[in-house]
């Protein structure tokens, strides 16, 4: 029998499945985003980027770390007895929005569509942080780097629109 590391109580099958789904969904969200990432396309190569746009290798490192943090935050929230359906939906929505940015930006070749998705992700992440803080400070701390990076990514997206 698995025990909840937060409460020390035995976890029922439903809670175990929620943890498994949270980990899987977070991983799949990152995978879906990667599948449509086309930084080597002629269209993207022709765009003028912000002078503070990091090298492409930085994105892979940062996004990997952020998805690990978000997945860990999601699991901590699930394990917390105060977890609410609204918080659960907030995480799922955030994973979905994060996965939709690359297709909106790269597949549609639309910085505006990308900006709209990035802005929605930023708003959702801010609301998620507020809601998670109510149930688990530790889980909320793991969202802060994600929120900061999403704000930076939103700026980079907006800069592409402004410079092109």
N, C-alpha and C positions, 0 to 999 in steps of 0.2 A: 504494500500500500504506500502510495506517495503522500508525503505530508507537505502542507503549505508552509514554506519557510517563514512567512510573516506571522501566521497564527499558531503554527505548530500542530494544527488539526489535520486529520486525514482528508485528502481531497476526493470528492466524488468524481465519477466518470465525466459528468458535464463540465466540471471545472478543468479537468485534465484536457478534454477536447477543446475547450476555449483557449487554453494556453497553446496547444498544438496549432490550432487555426490561426492564432495571432502571429506566431512565428512564421508559419507558411505564408500567410497573406502579406506580411511585411517583406519577406523574401521575393514573393511573386511580384509585388508592386515595383520593387527595384529592378527585377528582371524585365518586366514589361517596358519600363522606362528606357532601359539599355537597348532593347531590341530596335527602337526607332531613332536612336542617337546617330546622327549622320554628320559629324563635324568635318568629314573629308569630302562632302559633296561640293560640287562647283558653286551651287547656290550659297551655301554657308561660307565658303572660302571667299566669296565676293563681297561679303558684308564687312562694313567698318565696325570694329568692336571698340568698346570702352578702353581707354588707356590703362585702366586697372583690371582688365580682364585677365584672370590667372591663366597660366599654362594649362593645357588640357589634362595633363597627368594629375594636377591638383584636384580636379573634379572627381576623378575616380576614387582617389584616396578619401576625400572629404565625404562624398556620398556614401561610401562603404561604412565609414565610421558613424555617420548620421543614421543610416538605416539600422545599424546594430543598436545604437542608442534608442531609436524609436521603438524597435522591436522589444528591447529590454524594458522600456517604459511601459509599453502595452502589457507585457506580461506582469510587471509589478502591479499595474492598475487592476488587472484581472484577479490577481491573487489577493487584493485588498478587499476585505469584507464590505467596504463602503462603495465598491464599484457600482456604477449606474449604467443603465441602458444608453443614456445620452452620451456618456463618456465613451462607451464601446462604439457607438455610431460615429463619434468624432474621430476616433482612430481610423476606422474603416474608410470614412470619407477622406481623411488626409492621405491615406495610402492610395486611394483611387485618384485623387487630384494630382498627387505626386507622379503617378504613372501616366497621367494624361498630358503632362507638359511637353515631353519629347514628341509625341505624335502631333500635338497642336502646332508646335514650333517647326519641327523638321519635316514631318510628312506633309503637312499642309503648306509648308514654307511660309508660315504666317507669324511674324513676330508679335502682331497684335493678338492673335489667338493665344499665343504663348503667354503674353502679358496678362491676359484675362484669367488664364488658368493659374499663373503664378500669384496674381493678386488674390484669387479665391483661396489658394493654398495658404497664403500668408494670413488671411483673415481667419480661416479655419484653424490654423496652428495657434494663433493667439487665443481664440476661444477655447481650444483644447487645453492649452496651458492653464488658463484660468480654471477650467472645470477639473482638470487633473489635480491641480494644487489643493483643491478642496478635499480630495480623498487620499493623496499621497505626495508629500513634499519631495520625496526621493524620485518618484516617477516624473514629477514636474520638472525637476532640475535637468533631466535627460532631454527634455523638449527644448530647453533654452538654446543650445547650440544650433539645433535644427531651425528654430524660429529666426535666429540671427542670419543663418546661411540663406534661408528662403528670402529674407529681406534683401540681402546682397544680390541674390540671383534675380530678384524682381527688378532691382536697380539695373543690373547688367542687361536684362531683357529690354527695359525701357530705354536704356542708352542705345541699343541697336536700332530701335524705332527712331530715336532722335537723330542719330548719326547717318541714317540711310534714308 
